[in-house]
Amino acid sequence: MADVLPLVEARLRSALGEPDARAAVTFLGTDRIEVLRFPAAGQEGDIVRYATLGMAAQPMADPTAPLADPVKGPRAELVLSVRAGLADTGKVLRPLAVLAASPQVEGVIVAPGASLDVGEALWPGAPFTSVLVAEPGGLVEDLELDAPLDPVRFLPLLPMTPNEAAWKRVHGAQALQERWLTHGTDLRDPSRRSVPLE
């Protein structure tokens, strides 16, 4: 069984460039999770990206299954994009690692449309404590692995204010994304206000 993480890191580098910082976090009873920071570059010169590395080492297991399959099951890494220089977003490394460890710690499957909550500000002064998991495939293409392994999907994270998270629980992810679109919300603004929800 080939180690998938070098392949995952190679895919991240080919899509996002060279990381300028990385941090590793290990939680009790889990594999090590790294978070890589990719500096602003290219056409979107003010966007800095953070990507997890380690979540895809194991497939995510159905929490209701009596035994976790060590081979089959969805695999993913998380990607967060924010505008550089507007907030101290460098402190997001630990919250991102916490989210990436949640499949191992809490036995959850992270998939598009899900909400993930860290229970504290994503970075100092951030108006967000949770994220909406968006559809993969736009920024970093899925990484196909040899059968029978599922591909690794790179899931974008969209920060949500507490009001947006509560509204999403009632109305659903699609409705919240449509509201963001209607109001021209800059989801990469690390200090944006909540979208109007009336």
Solvent accessible surface area in square Angstrom, and as a share of the most:
residue,aa,sasa,rsa
1,M,172,0.77
2,A,74,0.58
3,D,93,0.48
4,V,8,0.04
5,L,41,0.21
6,P,82,0.51
7,L,84,0.42
8,V,0,0.00
9,E,30,0.14
10,A,58,0.45
11,R,68,0.25
12,L,0,0.00
13,R,76,0.28
14,S,92,0.59
15,A,46,0.35
16,L,28,0.14
17,G,32,0.31
18,E,115,0.51
19,P,25,0.16
20,D,77,0.40
21,A,36,0.28
22,R,103,0.38
23,A,31,0.24
24,A,50,0.39
25,V,21,0.12
26,T,91,0.53
27,F,35,0.14
28,L,184,0.92
29,G,81,0.78
30,T,18,0.10
31,D,58,0.30
32,R,137,0.50
33,I,0,0.00
34,E,25,0.11
35,V,0,0.00
36,L,0,0.00
37,R,76,0.28
38,F,2,0.01
39,P,54,0.34
40,A,35,0.27
41,A,74,0.57
42,G,67,0.64
43,Q,184,0.82
44,E,72,0.32
45,G,46,0.44
46,D,64,0.33
47,I,6,0.03
48,V,10,0.06
49,R,20,0.07
50,Y,4,0.01
51,A,0,0.00
52,T,0,0.00
53,L,8,0.04
54,G,0,0.00
55,M,7,0.03
56,A,0,0.00
57,A,28,0.22
58,Q,85,0.38
59,P,14,0.09
60,M,8,0.04
61,A,33,0.25
62,D,71,0.37
63,P,90,0.57
64,T,118,0.69
65,A,44,0.34
66,P,137,0.86
67,L,154,0.77
68,A,69,0.53
69,D,68,0.35
70,P,107,0.67
71,V,35,0.20
72,K,112,0.48
73,G,15,0.14
74,P,50,0.31
75,R,9,0.03
76,A,2,0.01
77,E,0,0.00
78,L,0,0.00
79,V,5,0.03
80,L,1,0.00
81,S,18,0.12
82,V,1,0.01
83,R,65,0.24
84,A,43,0.33
85,G,81,0.77
86,L,104,0.52
87,A,36,0.28
88,D,70,0.36
89,T,8,0.05
90,G,27,0.26
91,K,121,0.51
92,V,1,0.00
93,L,39,0.19
94,R,137,0.50
95,P,8,0.05
96,L,2,0.01
97,A,0,0.00
98,V,57,0.33
99,L,6,0.03
100,A,1,0.01
101,A,2,0.02
102,S,9,0.06
103,P,17,0.11
104,Q,65,0.29
105,V,88,0.50
106,E,118,0.53
107,G,24,0.23
108,V,51,0.29
109,I,66,0.33
110,V,5,0.03
111,A,41,0.32
112,P,36,0.23
113,G,30,0.28
114,A,32,0.25
115,S,45,0.29
116,L,19,0.09
117,D,92,0.48
118,V,27,0.15
119,G,68,0.65
120,E,101,0.45
121,A,40,0.31
122,L,2,0.01
123,W,5,0.02
124,P,74,0.47
125,G,80,0.77
126,A,12,0.10
127,P,50,0.31
128,F,1,0.00
129,T,37,0.21
130,S,3,0.02
131,V,1,0.01
132,L,1,0.00
133,V,1,0.01
134,A,12,0.10
135,E,119,0.54
136,P,23,0.15
137,G,40,0.39
138,G,76,0.73
139,L,71,0.36
140,V,2,0.01
141,E,121,0.54
142,D,48,0.25
143,L,17,0.08
144,E,129,0.58
145,L,22,0.11
146,D,123,0.64
147,A,96,0.74
148,P,75,0.47
149,L,21,0.10
150,D,45,0.23
151,P,43,0.27
152,V,0,0.00
153,R,84,0.31
154,F,4,0.02
155,L,2,0.01
156,P,33,0.21
157,L,4,0.02
158,L,31,0.15
159,P,3,0.02
160,M,0,0.00
161,T,9,0.05
162,P,79,0.50
163,N,99,0.51
164,E,0,0.00
165,A,7,0.06
166,A,41,0.32
167,W,40,0.14
168,K,23,0.10
169,R,173,0.63
170,V,119,0.69
171,H,99,0.44
172,G,28,0.27
173,A,18,0.14
174,Q,122,0.54
175,A,32,0.25
176,L,0,0.00
177,Q,59,0.26
178,E,91,0.41
179,R,58,0.21
180,W,5,0.02
181,L,148,0.74
182,T,113,0.66
183,H,90,0.40
184,G,64,0.62
185,T,33,0.19
186,D,55,0.28
187,L,41,0.20
188,R,76,0.28
189,D,36,0.19
190,P,1,0.01
191,S,71,0.46
192,R,16,0.06
193,R,212,0.78
194,S,38,0.25
195,V,8,0.04
196,P,78,0.49
197,L,34,0.17
198,E,193,0.87
